[in-house]
Amino acid sequence: MRADLPLVELARRLAATTMFSPLPKAQLLALLERSPRRRVRAGEWVDDSPEGLQHHVVLLAGELEARRCWQASDGSEHTHVRRVVLDADGPGFALVSAASRQLRVRAATDAEVLSIDSDDLDELLGWDFLGAFVLPESHLKVFHGLPLENVAQAINRLVERPVEAGETIVRQGEPGDRYYVILAGDAEVWERGPDGGEPVLVNRLSDGDSFGEEALLAGGERTATVTMTTPGQLLTLGKDDFDALLRPPMVEEIDARRAHALLARRAVQLLDCRHPAEHAEGHIPGARLLPLERLRHEGVYAIDVDDAYVVYCRNGRRSRAATFLLRERGIHAMSLAGGIAEWPYALEHGG
């Protein structure tokens, strides 16, 4: 950033414009921090897409030429060119927005520009319009993986529920009928082993944590008991709304042929979310064993968030739950449709 216009100051000045004014200051600054800044030489195109400008361009130094070409109804070709310059008495920047097709921008002189992802900005503005930031963002992190129209409906259908210390919210073995987000309060997760012994404390939950998705995704029973340890507030979403609004965009499935091709190109990592004994009996070559039980409690934090993953189990039920958990935390994951039962390629044994 130019010494005479630091990033924080640019954020403050952009906040005075109609386009950026709806964003909270911290979000606008974060948006600018992840926006690439570069110098372009005279004659160089700022955008590299033949379809035209895909990013909003903030001019910080130099001059730009914005050129839009279009075809009239009679078939004639037209071009409009405008010079983008910094006003000596202005805010210290000029903005070219990606507002129309076939708009291209190049440097008229050596220039310095900041490129803001237009989709990123639209997403933030959409969230602001929906009023989602009335609640802390961390409390609704799962919804950031959804299309905005799903978010609007989900927010409208969330039911707030007060809870007391010692209250059991879900009980292991019961059918699942709701999804939960902790708005305020603390809870403990207890599991009883397959031998039916005494329950064991396996996790603690607090503000912003969610639970209940596994039984809804797998179509089975609750795998654990969740009990509040303090008074608090929950947000709940019924099964029908969960299936309609959260499940489709959050649980992407991939068939064996496509997964095999991605693995061959090393474009994805492979996770086996079954039990160790199942993995030893037979697994897809190169798969990393990360049982759903471990993934649910702490394993997700041992995963590189910059990688993409294909997750599989025996038939796809557990891997759908694992995929949901990963995507809930911003990790790109896909569930192998049909699981290892429908994998037509070679397997490894042992391990």
Secondary structure as UniProt FT lines:
FT   TURN            3..4
FT   HELIX           7..14
FT   TURN            15..16
FT   TURN            18..22
FT   HELIX           25..33
FT   STRAND          37..40
FT   TURN            42..43
FT   TURN            50..51
FT   STRAND          55..61
FT   STRAND          64..71
FT   TURN            73..74
FT   STRAND          77..84
FT   TURN            88..89
FT   STRAND          94..96
FT   TURN            101..102
FT   STRAND          103..107
FT   STRAND          111..117
FT   HELIX           118..130
FT   HELIX           132..134
FT   HELIX           137..145
FT   HELIX           148..157
FT   STRAND          159..163
FT   TURN            165..166
FT   STRAND          168..170
FT   TURN            172..173
FT   STRAND          178..184
FT   STRAND          187..191
FT   TURN            194..195
FT   STRAND          200..205
FT   TURN            207..208
FT   STRAND          210..211
FT   HELIX           213..218
FT   STRAND          225..228
FT   STRAND          232..238
FT   HELIX           239..241
FT   HELIX           242..246
FT   HELIX           247..250
FT   STRAND          253..254
FT   HELIX           256..264
FT   TURN            265..266
FT   STRAND          269..272
FT   HELIX           276..281
FT   TURN            285..286
FT   STRAND          288..289
FT   HELIX           292..297
FT   HELIX           299..302
FT   TURN            305..306
FT   STRAND          308..312
FT   HELIX           317..328
FT   TURN            329..330
FT   STRAND          332..336
FT   TURN            337..338
FT   HELIX           339..342
//
